[in-house]
Amino acid sequence: MTKLQTGTQPNRWRWIAAAWCAGALFDASQNVLIMRNEGRHHSWLPLFVTELALWLPWALATPFISRLAVRWPLVRGRLARSAGVHLAVFAVLALGTEAWSAALQVAFNPWGNRKPPQFVSTFSTSLLYQALTLLIVYALILTVAYVVESRRRMSRQTIETARLNEQLSKAQLAALRQQIEPHFMFNTLHAVAALVREQRNEAAVSMIVGLSEFLRRASEDSGRAQVALAEEVDYLQRYVDIQKARFGERLQVTLDIPAELLGARVPNLLLQPLVENAIKHGISRRVAGGAIRVSGAAENDALRLRVYNDGPLPPPDWASTRAGIGIENLRTRLRILHGDRAALDLHAAGSDGVEVVVTLPREEMNDAP
């Protein structure tokens, strides 16, 4: 991204310089031709150079006006304030450019007037006759700036969407790969066989259905970057039910998410990888097992989801393991979706517990994305 920005800046300046040079050449040539047509045959070089130089302040001010257009857009809700800012800037620019124009005319007398021009009269006359033209020029710069910014924003959104889709696909494939590994499938099918031997057919069928639904959800490519928190909780519950068949009483999972938060928008495949890490790198390493608590709470405009387990602390090289990579992938997805408004923090909780806290902007699924 840094290289792209570095390469774009000189290109922007070249385009600005080219556009203003073309406009200034046209204006200067037009004035020289008008002068010739009126039968005024004094040296045209001072007039041509002066007319070129008149537009220099506007060329230099164009990048500033472009940034101002982005900072103060003329949109509903901010129209009056933004218009006031732009009018104030336009007034300063108009006064400055016409003062520059008057100074050039006093210095070079480009029109060849017998009576040398005076600064005050030249300035006031030029400002009176050029005010509308300068306003049109300012509006034209704003329009071009809005068009360029709109295209840049669309390009950025396209790139971010592509990156998000890539991250989502990786997460889905990783989830599928983790769940269909032989060890996981062996323990799940072993638990199903045990239920059949005990003639607990309904429980066995329920586990098979749960496994089928879990694998279907992991493998489906819906393309949705975000889902309702209720879907994530349901998906997590299916995963927990299967893992409980493996760990039995060694695994205790508590879900504490208020019903009013279930409609919140969250990244797809968010909770299950966090709980999977807690089981794999925490609970499974303890003979006595342990407990996992998944909770959610609304704090002002933020949604905080916490996954706690009382397993051992991660090893020093945890960040370089697959678990650390998984957490970094989640951080990347959060950053793409919400920028600085989202965060994922992993820290020790108590003497031997670990907690992951995910902070998201609180948005409902029926809100505009």
MIDREN-332013 format. One record per residue: residue in three letters; x, y, z of N, C-alpha, C in turn. Coordinates in steps of 0.001 Angstrom, whole numbers, padded with zeros to 6 digits, always signed. Example, Ala and Ser with C-alpha at 12.3 -4.5 7.8 and 13.67 -1.06 7.14 Angstrom:
% residues 2
ALA+013190-005690+007800+012300-004500+007800+013200-003300+007800SER+012850-002250+007080+013670-001060+007140+012900+000030+007870
This chain:
% residues 369
MET+000827-001209+000000+000000+000000+000000+000860+001257+000000THR+001984+001204+000728+002864+002369+000777+003422+002701-000590LYS+003817+001674-001331+004352+001906-002672+003299+002510-003582LEU+002069+002058-003427+000993+002592-004267+000791+004062-004010GLN+000788+004472-002737+000581+005862-002406+001765+006713-002876THR+002975+006173-002713+004154+006929-003128+004155+007159-004625GLY+003697+006165-005377+003678+006308-006822+002538+007162-007310THR+001471+007263-006535+000299+008004-006965+000491+009500-006802GLN+001245+009927-005763+001393+011350-005478+002019+012120-006640PRO+003170+011677-007199+003721+012408-008358+002787+012413-009551ASN+002068+011322-009773+001126+011273-010885+000039+012331-010721ARG-000430+012497-009484-001470+013498-009253-000959+014898-009559TRP+000269+015182-009123+000826+016500-009405+001019+016719-010905ARG+001427+015673-011614+001605+015811-013063+000286+016106-013759TRP-000777+015416-013327-002082+015664-013933-002571+017086-013628ILE-002367+017536-012403-002781+018897-012043-002012+019923-012874ALA-000697+019732-012964+000121+020666-013741-000280+020659-015212ALA-000527+019472-015772-000907+019372-017177-002245+020058-017439ALA-003216+019839-016555-004545+020427-016746-004486+021953-016693TRP-003765+022486-015699-003698+023945-015584-002856+024565-016693CYS-001815+023875-017123-001025+024399-018245-001870+024478-019513ALA-002669+023445-019748-003536+023441-020926-004546+024580-020856GLY-005178+024750-019673-006150+025831-019524-005513+027204-019653ALA-004328+027362-019046-003653+028660-019116-003213+028983-020538LEU-002712+027987-021265-002314+028213-022663-003508+028624-023513PHE-004642+027966-023290-005846+028318-024048-006268+029748-023745ASP-006291+030105-022448-006729+031447-022065-005767+032506-022596ALA-004461+032238-022475-003480+033211-022951-003547+033378-024465SER-003671+032278-025188-003766+032353-026653-005017+033093-027075GLN-006111+032856-026391-007370+033524-026725-007242+035031-026545ASN-006613+035466-025457-006476+036900-025214-005548+037565-026228VAL-004493+036871-026612-003593+037424-027627-004316+037571-028958LEU-005119+036556-029328-005867+036626-030581-006896+037749-030549ILE-007549+037926-029406-008530+039021-029284-007830+040363-029445MET-006667+040500-028807-005920+041746-028913-005524+042028-030370ARG-005060+040998-031052-004693+041161-032462-005904+041530-033310ASN-007044+040901-033009-008254+041172-033777-008724+042606-033584GLU-008429+043177-032396-008829+044558-032139-007827+045563-032715GLY-006792+045059-033377-005838+045955-034027-004761+046476-033120ARG-004593+045837-031958-003556+046264-031021-002329+045386-031276HIS-001312+045986-031857-000164+045215-032331+001099+045432-031501HIS+000907+045832-030211+002104+045937-029378+002568+044518-029000SER+003698+044454-028387+004296+043150-028071+003308+042274-027289TRP+003106+041081-027837+002146+040185-027202+002788+039293-026142LEU+004124+039235-026064+004800+038335-025127+004475+038646-023664PRO+004513+039937-023214+004146+040204-021815+002715+039752-021491LEU+001784+039970-022444+000402+039548-022214+000304+038034-022094PHE+000994+037328-023001+000927+035866-023001+001484+035300-021687VAL+002660+035822-021273+003286+035318-020043+002443+035673-018827THR+001896+036905-018823+001064+037318-017684-000180+036461-017567GLU-000840+036203-018695-002052+035377-018660-001742+033954-018195LEU-000575+033448-018565-000171+032135-018059+000009+032169-016546ALA+000705+033220-016059+001029+033301-014635-000199+033564-013776LEU-001265+034130-014372-002463+034437-013583-003053+033193-012927TRP-002891+032038-013573-003536+030822-013072-002647+030022-012126LEU-001429+030521-011887-000517+029801-011009-001078+029601-009597PRO-001677+030626-008963-002220+030401-007613-003282+029295-007573TRP-004112+029211-008605-005147+028177-008629-004532+026794-008815ALA-003479+026701-009603-002795+025416-009764-002197+024958-008442LEU-001580+025907-007716-000986+025546-006431-002041+025223-005377ALA-003209+025859-005494-004263+025647-004501-005092+024399-004772THR-004978+023815-005965-005822+022669-006318-005685+021491-005361PRO-004460+021048-004982-004378+019931-004019-005044+020251-002686PHE-004881+021507-002228-005521+021912-000973-007042+021868-001090ILE-007570+022374-002199-009028+022344-002405-009524+020897-002487SER-008750+020033-003112-009139+018623-003226-009230+017966-001856ARG-008232+018235-001006-008288+017682+000359-009439+018275+001132LEU-009700+019554+000907-010811+020212+001592-012145+019611+001155ALA-012252+019233-000112-013482+018624-000605-013772+017312+000105VAL-012710+016544+000390-012895+015276+001103-013202+015525+002577ARG-012499+016510+003152-012691+016802+004589-014045+017439+004854TRP-014511+018270+003963-015798+018958+004139-016684+018698+002922PRO-017251+017512+002799-018110+017211+001642-019447+017931+001738LEU-019965+018288+000581-021269+018963+000528-022364+017890+000491VAL-022662+017346+001664-023651+016278+001784-024704+016681+002800ARG-025836+015995+002745-026930+016281+003656-026482+016058+005097GLY-026871+016974+005954-026485+016891+007350-025288+017770+007676ARG-024457+018023+006673-023292+018884+006874-023231+019983+005827LEU-024331+020155+005075-024313+021045+003927-024012+022482+004326ALA-024716+023010+005348-024552+024417+005710-023127+024701+006188ARG-022622+023843+007064-021278+024070+007607-020211+023914+006523SER-020334+022880+005696-019361+022662+004635-019389+023800+003620ALA-020609+024251+003265-020724+025358+002320-020074+026616+002874GLY-020240+026855+004189-019594+028012+004808-018077+027940+004728VAL-017542+026753+004969-016087+026575+004887-015598+026830+003465HIS-016298+026256+002485-015865+026420+001094-016001+027870+000628LEU-017057+028543+001045-017221+029947+000661-016113+030810+001263ALA-015735+030514+002498-014661+031276+003133-013333+031048+002413VAL-013053+029800+002084-011809+029493+001363-011827+030122-000024PHE-012985+030060-000694-013091+030671-002020-012837+032169-001949ALA-013390+032832-000925-013203+034280-000797-011724+034618-000628VAL-011021+033836+000204-009590+034091+000414-008813+033871-000883LEU-009127+032785-001577-008439+032495-002832-008735+033557-003886ALA-009993+033981-003983-010350+034991-004980-009616+036303-004715LEU-009575+036726-003468-008862+037960-003133-007367+037814-003428GLY-006808+036656-003062-005380+036457-003291-005011+036391-004757THR-005800+035655-005536-005470+035518-006957-005668+036831-007712GLU-006694+037584-007355-006897+038866-008042-005878+039909-007614ALA-005386+039815-006375-004283+040691-005958-003021+040341-006752TRP-002798+039039-006950-001669+038584-007773-001818+039075-009209SER-003033+039007-009734-003297+039473-011097-003049+040970-011217ALA-003533+041729-010238-003336+043183-010285-001856+043541-010195ALA-001123+042798-009357+000310+043074-009221+001049+042796-010533LEU+000683+041741-011225+001311+041437-012513+000999+042517-013547GLN-000250+042974-013556-000619+044003-014537+000083+045326-014257VAL+000240+045661-012981+000953+046890-012629+002426+046774-013009ALA+002984+045570-012815+004419+045387-013070+004738+045342-014565PHE+003872+044719-015374+004228+044481-016786+003337+045210-017787ASN+002209+045776-017348+001283+046463-018247+001067+045636-019527PRO+000570+044407-019406+000519+043492-020562-000417+043954-021672TRP-001387+044806-021357-002314+045260-022394-001803+046482-023142GLY-000668+046976-022752-000057+048110-023463-000846+049394-023321ASN-001479+049619-022167-002237+050852-021949-001279+052042-021842ARG-001708+053171-022400-000875+054365-022349-000708+054839-020916LYS-001783+054744-020147-001702+055131-018744-001420+053883-017928PRO-000307+053827-017225+000025+052630-016454-001099+052289-015457PRO-001435+051027-015323-002522+050638-014414-002151+050862-012956GLN-003171+051223-012152-003007+051394-010717-003505+050131-009995PHE-002820+049769-008915-003104+048496-008250-004542+048436-007728VAL-004984+049482-006999-006291+049416-006340-007418+049322-007365SER-007378+050197-008374-008440+050181-009376-008408+048892-010195THR-007198+048441-010536-007076+047195-011298-007594+046012-010485PHE-007240+045983-009191-007685+044891-008314-009202+044868-008182SER-009819+046001-007903-011264+046049-007704-012012+045712-008990THR-011549+046242-010127-012204+045959-011403-012081+044478-011768SER-010880+043924-011599-010651+042522-011925-011491+041606-011031LEU-011574+041955-009746-012359+041129-008823-013840+041179-009185LEU-014338+042343-009573-015742+042489-009919-016108+041661-011145TYR-015258+041705-012171-015581+041022-013424-015223+039530-013414GLN-014293+039145-012558-013835+037756-012565-014458+036904-011462ALA-015259+037495-010575-015789+036759-009418-016569+035517-009853LEU-017459+035681-010828-018268+034543-011273-017398+033475-011932THR-016425+033909-012728-015521+032945-013377-014741+032153-012338LEU-014246+032858-011319-013473+032178-010275-014349+031220-009471LEU-015603+031583-009252-016522+030687-008540-016753+029411-009347ILE-016887+029578-010662-017057+028397-011531-015803+027523-011482VAL-014638+028145-011480-013378+027397-011409-013311+026605-010102TYR-013666+027249-008990-013643+026578-007690-014619+025398-007679ALA-015823+025629-008215-016821+024556-008266-016356+023403-009148LEU-015662+023744-010241-015146+022700-011127-014091+021850-010421ILE-013208+022503-009651-012194+021756-008898-012863+020832-007886LEU-013880+021334-007182-014609+020506-006225-015234+019295-006910THR-015850+019535-008072-016507+018440-008788-015517+017354-009180VAL-014384+017782-009741-013361+016812-010134-012842+016068-008904ALA-012651+016792-007794-012157+016158-006561-013141+015113-006057TYR-014448+015415-006112-015462+014452-005666-015474+013215-006556VAL-015333+013422-007862-015327+012281-008787-014115+011390-008522VAL-012941+012022-008371-011715+011247-008119-011806+010510-006796GLU-012307+011187-005755-012434+010548-004442-013431+009404-004478SER-014521+009576-005224-015512+008503-005344-014913+007279-006018ARG-014150+007491-007077-013502+006369-007759-012458+005715-006862ARG-011716+006519-006127-010706+005964-005218-011360+005135-004122ARG-012504+005637-003601-013200+004901-002544-013764+003589-003077MET-014309+003625-004282-014827+002394-004873-013711+001389-005104SER-012552+001888-005560-011412+000997-005775-010946+000389-004465ARG-010904+001222-003407-010473+000710-002103-011458-000315-001571GLN-012753-000051-001728-013754-001005-001261-013665-002321-002020THR-013385-002218-003326-013238-003446-004111-012062-004270-003619ILE-010942-003584-003358-009752-004288-002866-010017-004902-001501GLU-010672-004132-000603-010931-004639+000739-011927-005793+000711THR-012908-005708-000202-013858-006809-000335-013159-008073-000799ALA-012245-007906-001753-011500-009070-002239-010642-009663-001131ARG-009990-008790-000341-009179-009287+000771-010043-009981+001805LEU-011217-009417+002089-012108-010019+003068-012607-011374+002594ASN-012970-011456+001313-013418-012740+000771-012310-013786+000855GLU-011071-013341+000620-009947-014275+000720-009784-014763+002153GLN-009864-013823+003111-009736-014215+004505-010889-015134+004927LEU-012106-014827+004461-013256-015645+004807-013109-017049+004236SER-012648-017140+003001-012454-018453+002390-011412-019263+003152LYS-010315-018591+003549-009292-019280+004323-009850-019774+005647ALA-010678-018948+006291-011255-019354+007569-012183-020549+007403GLN-012989-020518+006335-013903-021627+006095-013139-022917+005793LEU-012101-022810+004950-011320-023994+004616-010577-024515+005847ALA-010050-023587+006660-009346-024015+007867-010294-024717+008826ALA-011519-024175+008963-012500-024810+009852-012848-026208+009367LEU-013062-026341+008070-013389-027652+007514-012234-028620+007695ARG-011018-028149+007422-009857-029025+007530-009649-029489+008965GLN-009857-028589+009932-009684-028954+011326-010709-029983+011776GLN-011932-029829+011285-013001-030682+011796-013037-032059+011151ILE-012499-032200+009972-012561-033516+009342-011245-034273+009485GLU-010308-033734+010330-009079-034470+010541-009408-035817+011198PRO-008612-036869+010943-008940-038211+011419-009180-038276+012920HIS-008393-037545+013712-008550-037631+015156-009930-037157+015591PHE-010353-036032+015011-011673-035499+015357-012785-036447+014907MET-012704-036911+013674-013733-037813+013163-013754-039128+013927PHE-012576-039645+014286-012520-040905+015023-013242-040779+016359ASN-012945-039712+017104-013568-039556+018418-015071-039336+018309THR-015495-038581+017283-016924-038346+017118-017654-039639+016763LEU-017117-040387+015788-017760-041637+015387-017682-042675+016504HIS-016605-042661+017280-016496-043577+018412-017605-043298+019420ALA-017873-041999+019660-018936-041639+020585-020298-042081+020052VAL-020504-041946+018732-021757-042394+018129-021903-043911+018290ALA-020801-044665+018033-020844-046125+018175-021169-046529+019605ALA-020593-045805+020571-020871-046120+021969-022346-045918+022290LEU-022933-044880+021755-024358-044637+021993-025214-045745+021377VAL-024809-046216+020197-025565-047292+019549-025478-048571+020371ARG-024260-048880+020871-024109-050084+021687-024947-050017+022956GLU-025099-048806+023463-025924-048631+024657-027404-048517+024317GLN-027712-048676+023007-029084-048591+022505-029717-047225+022789ARG-028873-046225+022801-029382-044853+022926-029473-044282+021516ASN-030392-044847+020764-030469-044539+019336-030808-043078+019061GLU-031720-042521+019856-032111-041130+019621-030917-040197+019814ALA-030109-040470+020843-028925-039641+021083-027917-039805+019954ALA-027766-041050+019459-026834-041289+018360-027283-040560+017107VAL-028566-040657+016779-029094-039960+015605-028919-038450+015751SER-029179-037955+016963-029032-036517+017204-027595-036075+016983MET-026614-036905+017428-025216-036540+017245-024829-036582+015772ILE-025331-037573+015044-025031-037662+013609-025590-036445+012880VAL-026830-036082+013228-027435-034897+012607-026630-033646+012956GLY-026215-033551+014222-025419-032397+014631-024106-032320+013888LEU-023444-033484+013727-022191-033514+012978-022414-033128+011521SER-023484-033623+010924-023792-033295+009532-024029-031803+009358GLU-024818-031225+010270-025102-029793+010172-023842-028965+010395PHE-023016-029430+011324-021784-028700+011606-020859-028691+010392LEU-020673-029861+009780-019805-029944+008607-020396-029182+007418ARG-021714-029202+007290-022348-028464+006195-022087-026971+006353ARG-022246-026464+007576-022022-025040+007821-020548-024682+007600ALA-019635-025576+008010-018212-025286+007848-017803-025265+006388SER-018449-026101+005573-018017-026235+004182-018770-025343+003211GLU-019922-024837+003612-020701-024039+002662-020006-022708+002402ASP-020101-022263+001175-019471-021002+000786-020569-019995+000498SER-021124-019441+001562-022231-018501+001408-021747-017138+000934GLY-020463-016851+001139-019933-015564+000725-020302-014429+001658ARG-020956-014732+002784-021337-013675+003717-020172-013360+004638ALA-019774-012112+004646-018682-011710+005524-019146-011596+006964GLN-020424-011252+007167-020952-011076+008514-022313-011757+008628VAL-022596-012213+009845-023860-012903+010120-024383-012398+011444ALA-025613-012805+011760-026182-012456+013061-025480-013255+014153LEU-025344-012638+015316-024712-013320+016443-025460-014597+016793ALA-026761-014627+016569-027549-015834+016850-027050-017011+016007GLU-026679-016772+014754-026158-017847+013905-024825-018352+014424GLU-023968-017429+014865-022677-017832+015418-022860-018665+016684VAL-023813-018269+017525-024069-019015+018762-024604-020409+018441ASP-025514-020499+017469-026057-021805+017082-024966-022707+016521TYR-024108-022144+015688-023004-022915+015115-022043-023381+016206LEU-021767-022458+017155-020887-022806+018265-021496-023908+019121GLN-022806-023849+019335-023459-024862+020160-023338-026248+019529ARG-023462-026338+018226-023297-027632+017544-021878-028159+017724TYR-020920-027262+017630-019533-027681+017816-019308-028157+019250VAL-019846-027417+020215-019669-027781+021625-020333-029122+021919ASP-021520-029357+021369-022212-030630+021590-021358-031804+021112ILE-020706-031642+019972-019856-032721+019447-018634-032908+020341GLN-018027-031807+020784-016845-031925+021631-017175-032504+023001LYS-018374-032245+023493-018765-032817+024779-018860-034335+024695ALA-019214-034855+023512-019249-036309+023341-017839-036888+023479ARG-016857-036073+023138-015468-036532+023247-014933-036389+024663PHE-015156-035222+025274-014553-034953+026576-015454-035321+027750GLY-016740-035456+027506-017658-035796+028586-017684-034723+029653GLU-017570-035159+030920-017644-034211+032034-016396-033349+032149ARG-015357-033682+031404-014140-032872+031463-014332-031502+030829LEU-015333-031373+030007-015562-030104+029311-016857-029472+029788GLN-016735-028297+030348-017892-027525+030792-017905-026205+030027VAL-018964-025973+029277-019073-024761+028469-020306-023990+028893THR-020112-022713+029161-021211-021841+029560-021358-020722+028532LEU-022569-020536+028033-022869-019441+027117-023714-018407+027844ASP-023225-017195+027891-023945-016124+028585-024018-014914+027663ILE-024919-014979+026707-025106-013889+025734-026557-013440+025804PRO-026812-012211+026214-028196-011728+026331-028959-011819+025015ALA-030252-012089+025130-031085-012261+023934-031115-011004+023072GLU-031007-009825+023703-031093-008589+022922-029864-008369+022046LEU-028809-009166+022245-027602-009029+021425-027565-010015+020272LEU-028500-010946+020220-028433-012000+019213-028636-011487+017790GLY-029213-010313+017637-029391-009735+016305-028212-008910+015849ALA-027160-008831+016671-025989-008022+016309-025228-008644+015145ARG-024629-007794+014330-023831-008262+013197-022415-008551+013662VAL-021925-009760+013364-020568-010166+013744-019911-010850+012550PRO-018575-010908+012518-017893-011614+011420-018254-013097+011404ASN-018390-013633+010211-018678-015054+010048-017518-015884+010596LEU-017836-017010+011237-016823-017910+011806-015915-017161+012780LEU-016527-016557+013790-015766-015816+014793-015611-016598+016096LEU-016709-017065+016680-016658-017677+018001-016070-019088+017982GLN-016457-019887+016975-016023-021290+016969-014507-021441+016956PRO-013739-020699+016133-012282-020834+016190-011701-020448+017550LEU-012310-019462+018226-011814-019066+019543-012041-020166+020570VAL-013214-020777+020534-013495-021878+021462-012633-023089+021111GLU-012426-023331+019837-011574-024447+019414-010164-024278+019953ASN-009622-023049+019879-008304-022789+020446-008291-023038+021945ALA-009381-022602+022621-009454-022794+024068-009446-024281+024431ILE-010139-025113+023641-010176-026551+023910-008834-027190+023577LYS-008325-026886+022403-007122-027563+021922-005886-027178+022715HIS-005746-025895+023053-004525-025424+023710-004715-025155+025191GLY-005902-025434+025696-006144-025224+027114-006735-026447+027798ILE-008014-026704+027544-008739-027752+028253-008151-029132+027991SER-007821-029444+026734-007356-030792+026401-006022-031133+027051ARG-005295-030138+027535-004000-030394+028149-004110-030655+029648ARG-005301-030597+030176-005501-030846+031598-006244-032167+031777VAL-005718-033008+032638-006351-034304+032885-007760-034115+033407ALA-007934-033136+034263-009256-032907+034851-010166-032098+033940GLY-009654-031688+032791-010467-030862+031896-010561-029442+032417GLY-011653-028796+032111-011819-027429+032571-013098-026815+032043ALA-013198-025518+032235-014421-024799+031879-014117-023691+030885ILE-015073-023465+030011-015006-022375+029035-016251-021525+029207ARG-016051-020227+029252-017186-019303+029358-017177-018372+028155VAL-018293-018341+027453-018474-017430+026329-019543-016428+026742SER-019189-015166+026753-020137-014145+027196-020123-012960+026245GLY-021181-012208+026293-021295-011010+025465-021944-009890+026237ALA-021562-008677+025932-022138-007523+026607-022044-006314+025699ALA-023011-005418+025856-023003-004155+025111-022466-003072+026019GLU-021494-002339+025524-020903-001237+026275-020911+000001+025390ASN-021832+000915+025698-022046+002101+024855-022381+001653+023433ASP-021567+002026+022456-021821+001639+021062-020998+000436+020637ALA-020408-000257+021605-019533-001388+021293-020156-002696+021767LEU-019799-003766+021080-020177-005123+021462-018900-005858+021844ARG-018878-006424+023066-017702-007154+023531-018058-008611+023770LEU-017324-009479+023100-017483-010919+023238-016233-011468+023912ARG-016433-012272+024957-015319-012809+025728-015358-014328+025700VAL-014207-014936+025475-014053-016396+025531-012968-016682+026562TYR-013370-017255+027703-012446-017538+028792-012319-019037+028980ASN-011095-019496+029260-010906-020887+029666-009893-020936+030795ASP-010085-021895+031698-009206-021988+032862-008064-022961+032632GLY-007732-023158+031339-006605-024016+031018-005291-023304+031256PRO-004179-023961+030977-002861-023360+031220-002598-022192+030277LEU-001685-021326+030698-001301-020193+029865-000596-020689+028606PRO-000708-019973+027486-000040-020411+026255+001468-020365+026408PRO+002183-021220+025683+003652-021223+025756+004234-019968+025134PRO+005532-019712+025398+006164-018488+024847+006121-018414+023333ASP+006188-019585+022653+006186-019575+021186+004782-019672+020615TRP+003784-019331+021443+002387-019485+021012+002094-018680+019755ALA+002670-017471+019638+002355-016583+018506+002775-017185+017170SER+003765-018097+017184+004228-018693+015934+003537-020004+015616THR+002641-020462+016484+001938-021716+016243+000694-021477+015427ARG-000014-022539+015093-001230-022422+014290-002287-021614+015032ALA-002317-021771+016393-003292-020984+017162-003013-019502+017021GLY-001710-019136+017123-001373-017726+016962-001712-017214+015584ILE-001483-018020+014553-001831-017632+013187-003334-017454+013059GLY-004102-018340+013688-005562-018214+013639-006045-016928+014262ILE-005454-016554+015396-005823-015300+016047-005458-014114+015158GLU-004292-014174+014527-003891-013085+013639-004817-012980+012433ASN-005287-014111+011928-006246-014075+010824-007532-013382+011251LEU-007980-013685+012473-009188-013026+012979-008952-011525+013119ARG-007778-011150+013608-007470-009718+013738-007499-009037+012368THR-006956-009714+011370-006944-009145+010022-008359-008950+009505ARG-009219-009937+009688-010605-009823+009231-011327-008691+009943LEU-011088-008561+011248-011708-007471+012006-011227-006118+011508ARG-009930-006025+011218-009382-004753+010744-009957-004383+009381ILE-010130-005378+008506-010691-005107+007183-012141-004660+007295LEU-012893-005297+008190-014315-004992+008324-014564-003663+009022HIS-013810-003395+010095-014156-002266+010954-013006-001312+011241GLY-011821-001567+010698-010709-000662+010948-010358-000582+012424ASP-010155+000641+012904-009751+000855+014299-010906+000681+015278ARG-012109+000498+014782-013249+000353+015686-013359-001058+016265ALA-012546-001989+015790-012587-003366+016278-011214-003755+016808ALA-011213-004715+017735-009949-005173+018313-010120-006587+018836LEU-009012-007303+018909-008981-008637+019502-007792-008683+020444ASP-008078-008970+021715-007037-008955+022733-007019-010289+023458LEU-005851-010903+023581-005677-012144+024333-004770-011864+025516HIS-005210-012243+026712-004408-011968+027895-004677-013018+028961ALA-003781-013079+029932-003965-013972+031071-005096-013452+031947ALA-005897-014382+032461-007014-014024+033345-006868-014832+034624GLY-006526-014180+035700-006292-014894+036945-004925-015547+036943SER-004780-016544+037796-003473-017198+037949-003178-018171+036822ASP-004204-018816+036260-003937-019820+035221-004965-019813+034094GLY-005744-018771+033981-006758-018703+032936-006320-017841+031767VAL-007003-017990+030651-006734-017207+029441-008064-016667+028925GLU-008060-015429+028508-009290-014809+028003-008992-014077+026701VAL-009890-014251+025742-009849-013507+024491-011039-012552+024488VAL-010783-011286+024229-011836-010273+024193-011899-009686+022790VAL-013055-009806+022159-013276-009243+020827-014188-008031+020972THR-013732-006888+020491-014515-005657+020543-014955-005285+019140LEU-016258-005068+018981-016834-004729+017685-017753-003524+017830PRO-017926-002743+016767-018989-001734+016790-020345-002438+016824ARG-021240-001962+017651-022541-002626+017760-023432-002197+016611GLU-023730-003139+015734-024578-002919+014577-025566-004064+014472GLU-026800-003750+014130-027818-004778+013958-027815-005251+012510MET-028255-006484+012308-028284-007055+010955-029216-006295+010033ASN-030238-005646+010576-031169-004908+009720-030714-003485+009479ASP-029547-003093+010049-028993-001776+009770-028321-001780+008420ALA-028164-000593+007850-027431-000483+006587-025978-000819+006842PRO-025355-001639+005954-023953-001992+006153-023048-000782+006008
